[in-house]
Amino acid sequence: MVRLAVVVGALGVVFGDIGTSPIYTLQTVFSPADPHPVPLTTDNVFGVVSLIFWSVTIIVTVTYVLLAMRADNDGEGGIMALITLVRRWNAPRGRRAAGALAALGIFGAALFFGDSMITPAISVLSAVEGLKVVQPSLEDLIVPITAAIIVALFAVQRRGTAAVGRVFGPVMIAWFLAIAACGVAGIARYPAILKALSPTYALEFLAGNFGIAFFALAAIVLAVTGAEALYADMGHFGRRSITRAWMILVFPACVLSYLGQGALVLADPTTISSPFFLLAPHWARWPIVLLATAATVIASQAVITGAFSVAAQAARLGYLPRLRITHTSASTIGQIYVPWINWLLLVSVLTLVFAFRTSAALAFAFGMAVICTITITTLLFFYVARLRWGAPTWLLVTSASVLLLIDGMFVAANLTKLLHGAWLPLLIGLTAFTIMTTWQRGRAIVTAERQRHEGSLTEFVAELADGTLPTSTVHGTAVFLNRGAQTAPLALRANVEHNHIRHQHVVILSVQTDPVPRVPAAERTTVDHLGHADDGVIHLTVRYGYTETPDIPAALQTLDPDQTEGQLDLDQASYFLSKIELRSGPDPTMARWRKHLFMATSHITADAAEQFGLPRDRTVIMGSHIDV
């Protein structure tokens, strides 16, 4: 049984983006500023409203709610979860296809960063633009007020959303009830608009006016912005809670708003300049502007939090450097704060606000980011469905062809807007994709070179055991962090070969991030005695899921003396880290510009002692050089 509190929580976090789409979608379709404007006629209004309804139904309800949300990675959703499923379920003969799809998925995740920059800008701008409807003299204040709201929003991110999260749900419930009520009032003025629910109007608009309808798709796609949030936040609230919130409240409210706006425009064509706000009665316009501003702030908060999650997951899967991450809630999984990402987004969002200045100017940039992510999610889902469930090929081909044809039409329509803003999310996505793949490649090169420097761990331990490496044993426990069990840590090798000492108890510890959200406590640690059960040297693997924060001292506390060849003195233990300084080498491992990009990206790597919860007063850092 789904608890009401969980459904309300989902309403406050998941649906802010898609729930505020009615503010700007219809007016953008008929905007005279559009390079391919749709003439304002009765047939076109019916066709556009019908296309909006069926686009939301097919893309959100069918693709995401009924299909994609069934492909979860231990309860977690989103494009990063699909990437891990593709890797996990790929067949040996399909590894090349799986690799290509995983790369495509990384590009989809990169596009999400573009979405995270554009959503706060367009959402808050569109809400504050309601000021010129209720008080035209305030139009010059729209951009400054928007900027002030965005600065305040990003400034409070470090405090977390737990405190304000409790009011998000009720605010969004009020929002959806308000837009539904305004929609019903609009429909009452022109009830014939209900005929737009028939798919025949959408099909006739496409078939009879394809030259107009095709370009209109670039704006109609705005109605499905935020669809990815339903899937990405599935791990926080569960599929059933999100599904019920969508079907019972969000979907009907949005449909009523679009129908009401269509009815208003048919009754009074002059309202096309701002049908959403003009749909409200005159006395309710100030309240609806304030409520819209609150709703768009919530929508922005949801996508910012999503960017934190995607960045953290990408770092743990090796596509970004280790980032400093703060968990802002002890009771809520996934509420994290990533300072570097937060300030990067703030600068980017303010740049977009001052550069574009209106929501209409940002609309086409927004649509491209959204539909590309949706298309990639659809592709990955059907690949996983084939491997994971063994669904019949004919059913998959038929379903995928229909959905991808629809997605493809939206992508093609948005490509016609490349010179009008659609280039922006592609540029952001390509930049982020290049950084992520360069980091992954450079990390592999550094790992291979590091292994060559470190040498075999088993041979090193054997030399310690038989006295080939003469050392003096000092009391205490030393923990050496290492990338695996194959090589000897540089810090340990330096301690033995140069200082000629070793500790009584030596723990060589590797942190492994599994492609699952969380690892059960019983499976957290694995001990390897390295072929010598009484020499005081062990290898310990500590496993975490990609949504967890590593805590090495806490993991060590769970071990008993039998596992560690004696009692570890954890209160006085010393922790050793090997710091690598990167240099551009002569070998053609990567293009020179990628080497410099990799080394530049390495500078944002978070402090390892902080990342793994190590006590700073007992952490020793030893350095070495590696050529890339």
N, C-alpha and C positions, 0 to 999 in steps of 0.2 A: 504494500500500500504506500503510495507516494504521500509524504507529509506536506501539508499546506505551506509550512514555513520554507521548505526547500523550493517549492514552486514560486513563492513570492521572492525568494532570494534569486532564483534564475531570472525572474522578470526584471530585477534591479541590475543585473550584471550582463546578461546574455543579449537582451533584445534592444538595448539602447540605440545601436547603430541602425538596424533595420526598422526600428520603431519610429525613428525620426526622418526616414526617407520621404514620407508624404509631404514634408515641408517644401521640398525643392524639386521633386521628380516631374510632376505635371507641368509646372511653369517652365522648366527647362526644355521640355519637349517642344513647346510652342513659343519659346523665347525668340524674339526678333534678332537677338544677337547671335543666334546659331548660324553657322555658315551654310547649313542646309535646313532652313526653317520649314516647319510643317504648317501649311495654311490652316487657319482656324475656321473649319467648316463643321457642320453637324456630323456628317459621316466620319470625318477625321477624329472628332472627339470620341465618338462611339468606338472607333477602331483602336485608338490609343488606349482608352480605358480598358477595353477588352484585352489588348495585348499586355498591359500591365498586370491585370488579374491572372492571366494564364501564364505569364512569365514567372510570377511569384509562386503560383501553384506548382508548376513543373520544376523550377530550379530549387526553390526552398523546400516545399512540401515533399516532392518526389525525390529529387537528387539527394538532399541532405537529411530530412526527417525520416523518410521511409527507407532510404538505401544507405548513404554514407555513414550514418550514425550507428549502423549495425556492425561496422568494421572498427572495432576498438582495440587498443593495445593495453590489455589489462585494465580496462575501464577508461583509459585516456583516449581523447580524440584529437583531431587537428591534422594538419598536413605533415608535421614531424612524426606523429604516430603512424601515419600511413607509410612514411619512408621506412621506418623500422619494420613494419609488417612486410613490405616488399622485400627487404633484405632477409627477413626471417623465413619467409615462405617461398622464396624463389627456388625453382628446380635447377639442378646442375646444368641442364642444357639451356636453361633460360637466363643464365647469369648475365649475359651481355644485355639482354632486354631489361632485366632488373636493374642493372647498373645505369642504363640510360634513363629509366623511369625515376630512379633515385636522384639522379642529377636534375631531372626535370622538377622533381619534388623540391629540391634545394632551391631552384629558381622560384618556385611558388612561395617558399618560405621567405626568400629574398624580396619578392613582391609585397609580402605582408608588411615589411618594414616601410615600403612606400605607402601602403594603405594606412599605417599607423601615423605617418606624417600628414597625409591629406585629410583623414577623417576629422581630427580636431579642428583643422582650419575650416573645412567646408561646413561642418555641422554647427559650430558656434557662430560662424559668419551668417549662415542661413537663419538661425534663430534671432540673432541681434538685428538682422535686416528687417524684422517685424516692426522695429521702431519707426521706420519711414512710412509704414502703413498707418500706424496710430498717431504719429507725430512727425510729419515730413521735415520739419525744421531740424530734427535730430539726425538726419542722414549723414552729416559730416562726422558724427561721433561713432559711427558703426565700427570702423576699423580700430580706433583707439580702445573702445570698450571691449571689442573682441580680443585684442592683444592683452589687455589687463586681465581678462578672465583666464586666458591661456597661461599667462605667467603664474597666476595664483594656483591654477590647477597643477602645473608641474612642480611648483614650490612645495606643495603639501604631499607629494608622492612619497617622500621619505618617511612620513608618519604612517603610511599604510592606509588601506581602505576599510579596515575592520570597523572603525568607529562610525564613519559615514555610511558604510555599507548597509547598516540596519534601516536607513531611511530611503535607500535607493529603490527598494521594492515598492513601498507605498507610493513614492513619487511617480514611478512608471505605471502603476495601476491607475493613478489619477490621470496620467497622460493618456493612456489608451482609452479610458472611459470618456475623456473629454473629446478626443478626436473622433471617437465612434459617435458620440452625441451630435457633434457638429456635422458629421457625415449624414446621419439620419435626417437632420434638419435640411440639409441640402437636397437629399433625395426627395423629401416631401415637396420641394419646390418644382421638381421635374422627375416624377416617378419613372418615366420612360427610360431613364438611364439604366435601370435594372436589366434591360435587355442586353446590355454590354457584357453580362455574365456568360452569354452564349458564345461558344468558340467561333461561331460563324462570322461574327463581326471582326474578330481578330484575323481570321483566314481571308475574309473578303478585303480587309484593309491591306494585307500583305499581297494578295494576288492582284487586286485591282489597282493598287497604287504602290507597286513595289519600289519605284524610284524614290518615293517619299518615305514609305514605311521602313525601308532598309536604313536610311540615315537616322530615322527616329529611334531605331534600336539603340543607338549610342547614348541616348538620354533615358530610354525606358529601362536600361540596365541598372540605373540608379535605384530602382525599386527593390532590388535584391541585395543592395549593399548591406553588409553585416551578416550575410548568410553563413560565412565561414565561422563566425563567432558561435553559432549554435553547435557546431561540431567541435571547435577548439575548446570550449568550456564544458564539454560533456563530462570530463573527469571530475569537475567541481560539483555538479548538480545531478548527474545521472541522465540517461536518455529519456526515461519516462517523465521526469519533471519538466525537461525542456520541451518534449513533445506535447505534453498536456497544456503547458503555458502557451505554446504556439497555437495549437488547434482551438483552445477554448477562448483565449482573449486576444492575443497579438494579431493573428491572421485575420479574424473577423473585423477587428478595429481598423486595421490598415485598409482592408477592402472597402469598408464603409466610408473611410476618409477619401479614398480615390473616387469612389462612386459619387460622393457628395460634391467633391470638387468638379467632377465632370458635369454634374447637374447644374452647379452654379454657373459654370462657364457657358453652358447652353442657354441658360436663362438670361445671363448678362455677360456678353463676350468681353466687356471692358475689365472684368475681374481677372483676366488671364495673367495680369502682371503679378499677382500674388494671391492665387485662389485659396491657398491653405489658410492664411490669416483672415482674408475677407469672408471665408466660410463661417467664421465665428460671428455671433451677434455683436453689434457695436459695443455694448457694455462689457463684453467678455474679452475684448481684444487685448487690453493690457494684461489681464491674468493669463491669457493664452501665450503671449510673448514671454512672460516670466516663466511659465511652465515649460515652454519650448526651450528656453535657455537652460533651465535645470536639466531637462531631458537630454539635450545635446552635450552638456558637461558629463552626464552619466555615460552617454555613448562614447565620448572621448576617453573617459576613465577606463571603460571596458577594453578599448583597443590599445591603450597604453599598457595596461596590465598584460594584454595578450602579447605585446612586443617584448615585455620583460620575460615572459614565459618562453617565447620562441628563441630569444637570445640565449637564455639559460640552457635550454635543451640543446641548441646548436653547439654551445661551448662544451657540454658534457659528451656530445657525440663526436667531438673533434673538428667541428667546422668553424669554430671561433676560438680565440685564446681564452684561457681561464679568466672569468670576469668576477669582480667583487659583487657578491649577492647578499642581500639582507632579507631575512624572513620577517615580515612585519606582523605576523599573527602566529601565535603558538597553537591555536586551535583550528585554523583554516588552512588546508593544504593548498599550495599554489600561490598564496599571497606573498609576493616577493618584490623587492625593490632593487633595481640594477642602476646605480648612479650614472655610469658612463652612458648607458642607453638613454636614460632620462634627460640628461642635458643635451645630448645629440638631438633627440626628438624636439626639445624645446626650441633650440636654435633653428631647426628645420621648419617647424610649424610656423614660427614667427616670420621666417623668410617668405613662406608661401602666402601668409596673410597680407604682408606688405607688398608682395610682388603682384598677386592676383586681385586682391581687394574686394572681390565679390564672389559669392558662392557659384554664380552662373559661370564665371571664368574658370573655376576649378572643376566644374562638373565633368568635363570630358577626361580630365586627368584621373579623376576618381573612378570613372566607369572602367577605364582600361585596367587599372589595378585589380578591381573586383572580378571582372569576367575572366581574366587570365588565371587568377587563383582558382576560381570555380572550375574552369576547364581542366586544369591540372589535377584537381581533386577528383573529378569525374574519371579521368584516365586511370589514376592510381587505384581508385576504388574497384573498377572492373577488373584490373589485373589481380588485385588481392582476392576478389570474389572468385575468380577462376582457380587460383591456387589454394585458397583457404577452404572453400566450400565445395569445390568441384562442380560448380553450376554448369548446366548444359551449354555447350558452345553456341547453339542456335539462339538460346534465350539471351545470352550475354551479348552476342553480336547485334541482335535486333534492338535490345534496350540501349546498348552503348551507341549504336548508330543514330538512334532518335535523339538521345540527350546530347551527344556530341555535335550533331547537326545544328541543334538549337544553340548550343554554346558557341559553335563556330560562326554562326551568323552574327551573334553579338560581337565576337572578336573582330570579324571582318568589318562590321559597322564602326567599331571604335578605331580601327586602323585608319579609316578615312579622316579621323580627327587628329592625326599625328601632329600636324602643324598648329593645332589649336589647343594643345595641352596634353594630349594623350601620350606624347613622348616622355613626359616627366616620370610617371611610374615605371616605364620601361628603363629609363636611364638609372633611376634609383635601384631597380631590381637587378639590372646588369652590374652595377657597381657593387652592390651587396653580394651578388653571386660570385663575382670575380674575387672579392676579398675572402669569401668563405671557401671557395675551391682552392685558392692560392694557399690559404692557411692549411687546409687539409693536405695538399701536396707538399708544402714546405715542412710540415710536421712529420710526414713520412720520411723525408730526406734526413731531417735532423735525427729522427729516431734511429735510422739505419747507421748514420755516422757515429752517433752516440754509442750504439751497440759495439761498433768496431773499436772505439776507444776503451770501453768498459771491459770487454772480454767476457769469457764464460764465467758465470757465477759458480757452477758446480766445480769447475777446475780451481777456481780461486779458493773456495771453501776446503777443497781437498788439500791444497797446498798449505792452508792454515793448520789443518788437522795433522798432517805428517811432518810439520816443522820446516817445510821448504821456505816458508816466509817466516823468519824468526821475529817474534813479537813478545812484548811484555803485556801481561793481563792486568787491567785495572778494575777495581770494583765498580759496580753500577750497571746500569742498563743504557744502551745506545740504540736509538731507532733511526734507521736510514731509509728515507723515502726513495723508492725506485719505480721505474715504469713497468717492470715485470720480473719474472723469476729466471730469465735467461742470462742476464748480465749482472756484473758486480757494480754496485753504486760507485760513482766517481769519488764521492766523499769517503767511503769506506776504503777504497783502494789507496787513496792519498794518505789516510790515517795509518794504514798498515805499512805502505812502502816508504813513506817519508818520515812519519813519526814513530814507526815500529811499535805501535801499541794497538790493543783491541780491548773492548770492554768484556766483562764477565758474561753478560748477556747481550747478544746482538740480534736485533729484530730488523730484517730487511722487509720493508712493507710496501706493497703495491696497492693502489686504489684503482678499482675497476668499475667503470660505469656501464651497467647493462642496459640494453635497449628495452627496458621496461620502466614504468613510472616508479615503482617501489620494490625493494628486495625484502623478503621476510627476515625477521631478526634471527631465526634459526639458520638461515643461509648466509648470514652477513660475513663470517670469517672462515677462511680455510688455511690450515697450518701445514707447511712442508718442512720436514727436518733436513732436507738436502742431502740425504744419504748418510748423515752422521747424527745419531740420536743422543749424543752425550757431550757435544762440543760447545753447547750454549749458543749456537748460531741457527736461527730458523728463518724461513720465509713466510710472511703472512700476507694473504690476499684479502682485502676488505672490499666488499661489493656494495654498491649503491645503485639505486635507480636514478633516472635522469631528472626526477623531480625532487630528489632528496639532497640535503646539505651534508657533506662528509664531516664527521667528527672523529678524528683518529684517537685521541685519548679515551673517549667513551667506548670505542670499539675495543681498545686494548684492555679495558677494565673487564670485559666479558670473558677473557681467557682465564683458564685455570693453570696451575703450575705444571700439571702433567703435559699440557700442550706446549708449554714454553721452555721445557727442560729446566724447570726451577722457577722460583718466585721472582717476578719482575718487580723492580723498584720503580714504580711508575711515578711516585711523588717526586723523585729526584732524577728521572730519566732525561737524557739529552737527546734532542732531535736534530738530525743532520740533513740538510738540503743541498743538492748539487745545482748551482746556478750556472746556466749556459749563456755565454756571450756569443752572439751570432755575427759572422763576417761573410761578405760576399766572396765566394771562392772562384777559381778559374774553371771548374768543371761545369759542363753544360747541363746541369740538373734542371734548371728552369731558365726562362728568358730573364735577362738582367733586370728589366723593370719589375718582373714578378718577384725576384729576389729582394729588391729594395722594398716592394710592397709588403712582403712577408716580414722583413726585419722591422719595418715601420709599425705593422700591426702588432708585433710582439711587445711593443712598448706599453700597450694597454693591458697586458697580462696582470691579473691580480696577484697580490702577495700570497705565496703558497702557505706561509705560516697562518695567515688569517683564513685562507680558504679552507684549510683542513683542521682548523681549531687548535693549532699548536701553541703552547705557552712561549711567548716571545723571549722571556728571560732564560729559557733553556733550549733555544733553537740556534744552531750553528749553520752558517751558509758558507760553502766552499765553491769557488768558481773554476770555469774552464772555457776554452774557446772551441767553436765548431764552425767550419766553413760550410756555407749552403751551396 
